[in-house]
Amino acid sequence: MPPAELSKRLSWLLRHGARASGLAMSAEGWASVDAVCAALGCGRADLDAAVAENTKARFALDGARIRAVQGHSLEGTPVTLDALEASWEPYEAEAWVWHGTALGALDGIHREGITAQARSHVHLAISPDSTVGKRSGVDVLLGVCPKTLGQHGLGLFKSDNGVVLARRVPRDAVVAVKTLTKAARAVEAALCARWERRG
């Protein structure tokens, strides 16, 4: 199996499919390399190649165990929020962090803030130039203020591959909007005014 295809299957297994596959996993997301290879029908050398060639550095290998460094679904895996956060580095910088989203999601975000949906955490980026803005379907980047998150008792964490994570982002912690697509630029003035008027 090509490394890219194995990487996709590995990502699904470690981030979403542990329960469905019967894969034993710790609360921090660690699983046995042998068990993962058995579940995927691959050898250790193939697994190592898939991990090494993953362009987003989504996996961590530690001897005989492996995990996805972030992006877990709570229903599909036995990970817990507390255990994941204890395994990540606290992110304590004061500069805004950024969340990429589609225009269609902005109404809900304006009402309720940014939620993790089925994932354990909201994914954020340190810079507007991060790959968070390069995903398909991302029309805008929302700037998030760490200080405001702290006022809500929410911490930020950084995974091994540099993704910044929060359990949720309250509406008032979204402090800026940057447009990325032609569709977003067409309504840029209204978007900026709307976020400036938020309660």
N, C-alpha and C positions, 0 to 999 in steps of 0.2 A: 504494500500500500504506500503511495507517495506520502512524504512527510506532511505536506499541506493538508491532505485528507485526514491523516491520522491525527493531526493537530486539532482539526475541527471536532472529530469524535472525542478526543481527549478533553477538549474544552467543555463539550456537552456533558460528559460523564462526571467531571470534577466540579462543574458549576451548577448543573441542573439534574443530572441523572443518577446520582448515587442511590437514592431510595428505590427507584424503578429497577435499577440493575442489581440490587442486593449488595452493593459495595459498602463495606464497613468504612466509616469515616469519623474522624475526631471532630469535636466542636470547633476546632480551628481550621477544619477542612483537609487535614492530612489523611492520606490513604496509603496502603502498602503498594509499592511498585509492582510486586509480584501479582497482587490481586488486580491491579489496574491492567497489567499486561494480559492476564487471563481474561478479563472482561472484554478487552479490545481485540484479543486474538493476535497479539504482536509480541515480538521479542524485546529485550531490554535495549539492544542497539537501535532498533527502530524507534522506541520511545525516546531515547536520548536524542536522536536526530530530530524528531518532531518538536521536542522542547527547545533544542538549540536553534531551530529555524523559525520558531514562532516570532514574527516581527513585533508583536506587542508585548513580549516577555510575560505572558500570562501565567506561567507555571514556575514553581520552585521545586527543586530536587534537593533532598537532604538525606543522602545515603540510601536507605531502603524505603524511603517514603517520598511522596509527591503530593503537591496540592496546587490548585488554582489560587493565585495570590489575591484575587478579588472577583466580584461579579456573581457570587453565589445566589441561588434562589433558596428561600427559606423552606418552601414546601418540598423541593426536590432533593435537599440535602439535610443532614442533621446539624449543620453549623448553627452557632448562636451568635447574637450580636456582640455580647460581652467578650466571648472567646476570640472572635475575629479582631475586635478592637484591641484586645490585649496583645495580639500577635503583630499588630501594625505599629508604625512609629507615629507618635502624636505630631500633628502638623500645627505649628504655633506661629507661623508668619502672619503678619497683619494685612498683607496685600490681598486684594480681591482674588477670588478663585472663580472659575467659569464653568457653566453648564450649557451644553449644546442641546437644542430642542427644535421641534418643528412648530410652524405657525399655529397649527391646529391644537397644540397643547397649551397655548398661552392663556386661554380663557380659564382653564382649570388651575393653572399655576397662579394666575392673578387672584383667584378666589381662595385657594388652599395652600399655596406654596408648592415646592417641589417635593414629591414623595418618591420613595424607592420602588413603588409598584410591587412587583413580585420578587424583586431583588432584595438583598439584605441592606444595601446602602445606595444613596444617590452618588453618582460618579461626577467628579469635578476635575478641572484641570488647573494647573498653576498659571498657565499663560493662554491668552486668546489664540496663540499660534499653535497650540497643542493639537494633536490628532483628534481631540474631542470635536473640533470644528470641521473635521474632514470626513466624518461619517456621512453616508447618504441619508437624506431626510432631515439634515440639520439646516434650518433657515436662520436661526439667531443664536447668539451666545448671551447668556444672562450672567451678569456680574454678581457675585455673592460676597457679602461682607462678613469675614470671620468674627469681628467684634460683636456684631449683632447676633450671630449664632451663639456666641458665648453668653450673651445676655439672656438667651433662651435656655441656657444650661446644656447646649449641644456642643460637642467637641468635633474637631476635624482630625482625620488620620490619613497617613500616606502609606500605600502598599509598596511592595518591593519594586514594582514597575513604574512607580511615580504617580499613580492615580490617587487623587485626593478624594476622601470619602466622608460622608455625613449620613446620619440616620434619616434626617429630613432637613429641608430648608424652609423655614417659615416665610410667609409672603413678604414681611418687612425686611428680611435679610437680602432680598433681591434688589440691588441698587443701581443696576445699569443694564442696558441692552445694546448689543452690537448686531447689525444685520449682515448676513452673509450671502444671501441669494437675491436675484432680481425680484422675486415675489415679495420678499421681506423689505427690500429697499423701497418698493412701491408704497408701502404703508409705514415707512420708518417714522415719519413725523407723528402719526397717531400712536405708534408703539411707544415712542419716547415720552409723549405727553401722558399716556396711560400709566406708565410706570412711575413717572414723576408725581402723579396724582394719587398713587396708591395710599390707602388708609394708614 
